[in-house]
Amino acid sequence: MLGAGVVRDEGEADATNAFGESDRQLESKGRDENPIGGDESLAEDEHGAGSSTTVNRNSGNAELVVQGGRVTVNMGDGHAVRLAAWQIRDAVLNFVNRDAEVAELMGVFDDPSTRVALVLLLGPPGVGKTELGRRLSEKYRKRFSYGYQVALSEFRSTGGVVDLSAVLRVLLLAMGVAESMMPATRQEREALYRARTMERDVLVMVDDVELPSQVDALSPGGRGALLVTSQLMLEQWRGKGIVVKELAPLDDPAALTLLAAHVGEQRVAAEPEAAAAIVRWCAGLPVLLRAVGGHLVKRKRRSLAETVALLGDTRERSRLFERAEAFAVLDVVFAELSEPAARAYRTFGLLPVAETSTAAVAVAAGISEAQAAAGLEDLVEVNLVEDLGADRFAVHAMMRTHAVHLTTNAYSEAERSGITRRVVEWYLACGQAADRSVAAERTRLPGAAAAPPPNVELPVFEDDRDALDWLEAEHAALLGCLRLAAEHEWDDLVWLLCDPLWALNQNHRHPAAWIEALTLGIEAGERAGRRWVCARLRCLLSRIHVDLADYEQAARSLDGALDLARLEGDGLLEASVLEFTGIVELEAGRPVPALALFDAGRAVLASLESAPGAQRADLILRYLTGRALTAAGRVPHAVDLLEAAYPEAIRSDPRLAGQVRFALIEAQLETGRAESARDLAELALAEASRRGIPVEWIRALRLLARSCEAVGEHELAARHLTEADALQRGMEGWTEAGS
């Protein structure tokens, strides 16, 4: 998100190092790219079109400014990215007849002597809790400067458990915390969340809360407040500082007003008895009133009485279900959808998540993308589906339950299984394409590449950032597909889906989801008797626990992996297990045993001669050995090894070259080779700017400052440190000025 370019005069000559790498060559690769990494991008403010924004250009320093409700991050190179201070969506335009509730809840924050930390909206599904929350948040904007919204249902596993670590990550990203600065554990994220909200007037709206522990984890610090929607009432949610409002379905006059807002007052007035019957069928639930209203808007010549008759006919078919009235209303709307719209609607009962894209709907429905787009447009018009923008569509939980009911009636179990497999394979094909765009060369799990169905094109990714954006947008769907594959015991699909999720996890951390995916992948490998798969996935699982600083669990994850690799007779896999085991030791602060493990891995590779992948694996082990030697105090040896590995990495693996470069800079500084370290640090800064990875910018600036200080360039060193500190503050908290 934040960063600084390499600042130099136009006439300055290109700098190269001993390995022939030019910083201008590195910079030119990304000159026309957005310097803000795709994984660090921030949402535009939908509410601040008229607000003014100050941009301090060409200052040479990074800074953050808040004006007019918008945070502006200024780069040293004249680029800026804007972050919305208010991100709670507006209520629907035809929000009506909750005036009493709005009036009652409007003043809860007015009395400074009575601090309200939690406003809880309770009620059944479809009663309008979320829309009331959005309307209240619009009113509360006079009290709060910052607003954020999240729905816990989007983070709930098949077992019903909400991944609060992932929820906190989304909120921290919305607040401006860079992905590369994201804490690994839930506890660390919760602490940072408290710190970010402590000194700000923040309103956080959370939908679908079920437990007091979820409220505790997401309550902002300081002057902030939480606005929560829930279907449940617990005694822990009563007390000082808590305002509870239980929402009942709309009464008849309010429901009639909402119906009239859709179909017109004249139609309601012309058929008052039929209008009243429709209201009764909808049980006063706004979500159903909007659905039947949208249905009638498209059928202006149909009488309300005809619609009531249709509702009566479908009741018998729906009466055995828990939500008979709801299904009866939705059955009427569904019955007169166009064929593409009907097929698109049913797919929401088969897709792995409630939010999806046009292409996913086309795959599930077995229609073209053009037909799917037309069908989704119809569904949006009749209020069955919500258009989120950017080709994202979502359904209310009630509609999704209805879609499941429809698919159960429309398709046999074998047909539903076939559609599900088609969806899983399509997501896998997309994920594999994104994975290859992120990293062309790396070890991957065995299996054939998935092929998309003929009616839908695979996404095309311009670069690794574009691919990571897709993986981030679809990570819940990918995990959902993996769960479906595990449920059906499509074992090869389970472990193959781990590859794109691994590519995402290397850049955007979703540790809980990744641990679940790997665990299911290992179980699939064990069912299929695939030793190679189990050993590889155990290695990846250990790395997640290393990232979480849980070194004991990381070591336990590797139990049996080395034996599996040796039984498989695969030297590359054996070396890989030794590599991951050594990483556990190195990161745990035990460089000597790490060195022994890396040496053992290299010895295995030496016996493989020119086997595919052996050269790259050896290069990785040499880099890790260099780091371990530095940690063990054998710095001259580390410098020799890293200097030999660096040019090879430049030629074969640019990403690895960056890591080798950082390790070499630190080792050279330890041995007093400041001039060479400074050259490499300048190149590291240029590459970090091109890639848009904030943590690498900061690391490069600090190393450059150390090397400048070592050669006596004290003013330049101070300038780099100031820039690094500004960037660091940007990651940890906003510098608010000029507001």
Secondary structure, DSSP 8 states (H G I E B T S, - for coil): ---------TT----B-TT--BHHHHHHHTTTS-SS-GGG-----SS-TT------TT-SS-EEEEETTEEEEE-TTS-EEEEESB------TT--S-HHHHHHHHGGGT-TTS---EEEEE--TTSSHHHHHHHHHHHHTTT-SEEEEEEGGGGB-TTS-B-HHHHHHHHHHHTT--GGG--SSHHHHHHHHHHHHHTS-EEEEEES---HHHHHHH--STT-EEEEEES---GGG-STTEEEEE-----HHHHHHHHHHHH-HHHHHH-HHHHHHHHHHTTT-HHHHHHHHHHHHT-TTS-HHHHHHHHHHHHHHHTTSTTHHHHHHHHHHHHTS-HHHHHHHHHTTTSSSSEE-HHHHHHHHTS-HHHHHHHHHHHHHTTSSEEEETTEEE--HHHHHHHHHHHHHHS-HHHHHHHHHHHHHHHHHHHHHHHHHH-SSS---SS------TTS-----SSHHHHHHHHHHHHHHHHHHHHHHHHHT-HHHHHHHHHHHHHHHTTS--HHHHHHHHHHHHHHHHHHT-HHHHHHHHHHHHHHHHHTT-HHHHHHHTTTHHHHHHHHT-HHHHHHHHHHHHHHHHHTT-HHHHHHHHHHHHHHHHTTTT-TTHHHHHHHHHHHHHHHHHHTT-HHHHHHHHHHHHHHHHHH-HHHHHHHHHHHHHHHHHTT-HHHHHHHHHHHHHHHHHHT-HHHHHHHHHHHHHHHHHTT-HHHHHHHHHHHHHHHHHHH-------
